[in-house]
Amino acid sequence: MPSVKTIFARDGALSQGVQGFIPRAAQTEMAVSVEKAINDKAQLVVEAGTGTGKTFAYLIPALASDKKVIVSTGTKNLQEQLFHRDLPIVKQALGSTKKTVLLKGRANYLCLHRLAQHGGNSTLFEKQTLHQLSQVREWANSTKSGDMGELKSLPEDAKVLPFVTSTVDNCLGKDCPDYDDCYLVRARRKALDADMVVVNHHLFFADMALKDTGFGELIPEADVVLFDEAHQIPDIASEYFGEALSSRQLAEMGSDMEVVYRTKLKDAGQLSKAAEKLRASAMDLRLQFPQQPQKGNWQLALDKQVIRNQIDRLTDALELVYEVLKVHLGRDKDLDSVYERCVQARARLSRLTDTEKQGVSLWYETTPKHIILHLTPLSIAKRFAEYVETPKRSWIFTSATLMVDGGFEHFTGQMGLKQARTLGLESPFDYPEQALLCVPRYLPEPTAKDRSSALVKVSLELIRASKGRCFLLFTSHYMLRQVAQALEELITNPILVQGTTSKGALLEEYLSSGNGVLLGTSAFWEGVDVRGSDLTCVLIDKLPFAAPDDPLLEAKIADCKKHGGNPFAQIQIPRAVIALKQGAGRLIRDTSDKGVLVICDNRLVTRDYGRIFLASLPAMQRTRTLDNAVMFLQQLQSPHTEQQCAHEPELKETEV
């Protein structure tokens, strides 16, 4: 295999094998740095600006090496895109015969045992779930992979899924009668034999957490671990390094007991009674909180006597389940599995109600039907650093948004990467020529009551000047709804609002309309790629500081103060800078793109910390006058600059 530098050269394998490939100095520099980190078993952190071509810059040295590699992406969508689109191009260009495998989490694979277990329980299911179950049964006869994603007729949140897939809790492992035919086991065996395994961050850290408990690891050992969209890792890792218990888990435990009673142990009526008490107690805990989903401080909630009383009832219900299951141990493997889950749930509930524990945040979140209790470590640096050190291997972290105020200290500090090499690569795009940044004058302060009407006024001018083709990005659902309702009365453009349908469906509708206005919150600040004249304006309502009442953030702020730190400078500003960079990154996605970024927050120019935000954004032209932004957009409408609006929605930059 030729050197990586040769592969990226003007007459190299990529130029010969990939149509339209043009060598880029930054891409080659990143690829060479990745190659060196792989050879040296080193840690490398790379910020590669949009358009650098970072996917090829890490895939090629990884495939060119003789190492076993894990590539982890931010989401399942990006994981599939990398595996089905980017990897085949690279392998063909290199003439590589390396074995590459896509590995998903267990919830994505059909569980044959659970399908059989729920086969005859029509009385337990609603009509819609029964219909979905029949679809799964029919598909199960023909599938080779067992990947539930093949079954396109099922919605992503289909009610049947928990009944035909397994969780870490209810999987019987090697005791399962269907173990030899298990699709998850087959997928893992393929991964063990592969040279490169493509996963996502949630799967990687779920597996990492399981390894700490000594069982169930899914991802095979590797010589190289590559994280794309690495800015997401600190939050995802924290989730898996902590603990959680949900009313859904407890309700499912009760349901599984009910199934065993009805199908196998019909002489054990106490199973049904204990299961019902557990389900009722879990639901009663949820009813102590408002119907509207929310997050809150669990430690403060436990100060309320009514919550304490409900926890006592839940504890009693779990105790009853434990005693009943103990009587029937050994009679049925599924029931033995429920017993193990009960033991874990009792211990977890005890830890989640221990308000004396230091270095963690106790918080809760509610969905319309359930409550989830969380224990999250305030820092993962020490634990992750230990994991990275043993065994010695290569760790590469890359994203378009890792640096804050010109440095990597925020990211490397969060992750405990004291020995990491760092590399910052600017985007090859000509931002001064392609884009204009406007911070309009005379806007009310972010907390002012007339804020929404001012945003509507600014939005109207931009929408008219750009003839739609705008993203309006918000930091809160409340402000999004206020602006959306007002615009519906004022414009005839299609208005596409996050939450009315899936993210993918909204993007498709936006692109097909040709003059749509898309309003979104955090889901549209990253991972969305709209190129050309389909998107010429992005408005951001204000600097994306996290909500001050977020319980996990509150705990981190308090901990930072306790250690003599400055939480605003050390926690809140860096997080907001990275989020702003992600939102701003939606605008310019290609060398021919042009557009206006409008940030409706005077603090960018009136506060000292505004300098940090501005320094972290691309070097666009700048103005405080909205008329200049309108004029820039109007100039884009002239016939000689008009581009075609027929791009397909993508979830990541095309990187060649």
C-alpha positions, 0 to 999 in steps of 0.5 A, a space after each residue: 500500500 502506498 503512503 497516505 500522502 501519495 494516495 492524496 496526491 494530484 496523481 494518486 489513487 483518489 484522483 484516479 479513482 474518485 470522480 471530481 476529487 481535488 487534493 486539499 492541503 488541509 485534508 492531506 495534513 489531517 490524513 498524515 497526522 492520523 497515519 502517524 497517530 495510528 503508527 505511534 499508538 497516540 491520541 490525536 484531536 482534530 478540528 477540521 472545518 466544514 469542507 476539509 474532507 475529514 471522513 476520507 482523511 481518517 478512513 484512508 489511513 485507517 484502511 491503509 494500516 494493518 490494524 483493526 479499527 473501530 469507527 464511531 459516528 454521532 448517530 445511526 443515520 451518519 453511521 449508515 451513511 458512512 458505511 453505505 456511501 463513503 466506505 465503498 468509494 474509499 475501498 474501491 479507490 484503494 482497491 482494498 479488500 478489507 472486511 468492513 462491518 456495520 454494527 448496531 445496538 441490540 435494540 436494532 436486531 430481532 430477538 427470536 426468543 422474544 418474538 416466540 415468547 409473545 406469539 400467543 398473547 393477543 390479549 396483552 396487545 392493542 389492535 395496532 400492536 397486533 398488526 405490527 406483530 404480524 408484520 414482524 412475523 412475516 418479515 422474520 421468515 425472510 430476513 438474513 440480518 435481523 436488522 429491524 431497519 429493513 422493515 420500512 413499514 414500521 415507524 421508528 417508535 413502533 409499539 411492538 419493538 420492545 416485544 420483539 427486541 431485547 435489552 441488556 436487562 431481559 437478554 438471556 445470553 448463552 442460556 437463551 434457547 435461540 442463542 445459536 441463531 441469534 442475529 445479535 450474536 451473528 452480528 458480533 461474530 462478523 465484527 470480531 472477524 472484520 478489519 473495520 467496524 462502524 458503530 455509533 457513540 451510544 453503542 460504543 459507550 454502552 458497551 464500554 460501560 458493560 465491560 466495566 461490569 464484566 459481562 456482555 461486551 459487544 464491540 470487539 477489541 481494536 488497535 485503533 478507535 476513531 470518533 467522528 462528531 467527537 464534540 458529542 462524546 462528553 455528554 454521551 459518555 457521561 450518560 453511560 458512566 452514570 446510572 438510570 432507572 425508568 418506570 418503563 423498565 419496571 413496567 416491562 419487568 411486570 409485563 414479562 412476569 405476566 407473560 410467564 404466568 399466562 403461558 408457562 406457570 399458570 399455577 403461580 398467580 402471585 406473579 400476576 399480583 406482584 407484577 400489577 403492584 409494581 406497574 401501578 407503583 411505577 406509574 403512580 410515581 410518574 403521576 406525582 409530576 406535571 403532565 408536560 415533560 420536564 427535567 428537574 433536580 431529583 435531590 430537591 424532589 426527594 425533599 417532598 414528603 409525597 415523593 418520598 412516600 411514593 418511593 417507599 411504595 415503589 421499594 415495597 413493590 420491588 421487595 414483593 416482586 423479589 420475594 415472589 420471584 425467589 420462590 419460583 427460581 429455577 422453574 423458568 429461564 425468563 423468570 430467572 432473568 426477571 429476578 436478576 433484573 429485580 435485584 439490579 433495580 432494587 440496588 439501583 433505586 437505593 443508589 438513586 435515592 442516596 442524596 449524600 453521594 458526592 461528585 454526581 448529579 441526581 436528576 430526573 426527566 419525564 416523558 408523557 407516560 414515564 419518568 427516568 431517574 438519573 445519577 450522572 458523574 460531574 466529570 468523566 475525565 479520570 475514568 475515561 483517561 484510565 480507559 484510554 491508557 490500557 491497553 495501549 492503542 490509537 485514539 483519534 477524535 475529530 469534529 468541525 467544532 472542538 476548539 473554543 477561543 483558538 484552543 482544545 483545552 475545553 475538550 481535552 480537559 473534559 475527556 482527560 486527554 493529557 497526552 493528546 496531540 492536537 491539530 486545528 484545520 480551517 475550512 477551505 471555503 472562502 467565507 469573506 466572499 461567500 458569507 455575511 454575518 449580521 448582528 442587527 442593531 436595536 434588538 431587545 435584550 434576550 429576556 425582553 417581553 417584546 422579543 418574539 415580535 422583534 424576531 418576527 420582524 427581522 425574519 419577515 425581511 429576511 424571508 422576503 429577501 431570500 424568497 424563503 429558503 431560510 432556516 430559523 434556529 431557536 434555543 427554546 421551543 417556546 420562542 419557536 412556537 411564538 414565531 411560527 404562529 406569527 409567521 403563519 398569518 404573515 407569509 404564504 411560504 411553506 412553514 415547516 416546524 420541528 415536531 410536526 413530523 420527523 426530521 427527515 420528512 421536514 427536510 424533504 418537504 423543505 427541499 421540494 418546496 423551493 421556497 420553504 422556511 424551516 423552524 427548528 431547535 437543537 435537532 437542526 443545529 447540527 447534522 443537517 446538510 443543505 447545499 446550494 441555493 436551497 438554503 441562503 439564510 440562517 437566523 439564530 435567535 440568541 446565543 445558545 447558553 444552556 438553560 440555567 435550570 438544567 439540573 445536570 448543568 446546575 450541579 456542574 456549576 455548583 461543583 465548579 464553584 466549590 473548587 474555586 473555578 469560574 463556571 461561566 468561563 469554564 463551562 457555560 461559555 465553551 458549551 455555547 460556543 460549540 453549539 453556536 459553531 454547529 448552528 452557524 455551520 448549516 449555512 455554507 456547505 460547499 465552495 459555491 454556496 453563498 448566504 447570510 447568517 443573522 444572530 439576533 443577540 447584541 451580547 456578541 458586541 456588547 459583552 466582553 465574552 462576545 469576542 470569544 464567540 466571534 473569534 470561533 466563527 468563520 471569517 465572514 464579512 460582518 455588519 450591524 445593519 439588517 439592510 446590508 443583509 437584505 441587500 446581500 440576499 437580494 443580489 443572490 436572486 439575480 439570474 446569473 447567480 441562481 443555482 439549481 434547487 434539486 439537492 437531496 437532503 443529506 445528514 453530513 457533508 459529502 467529503 471527497 
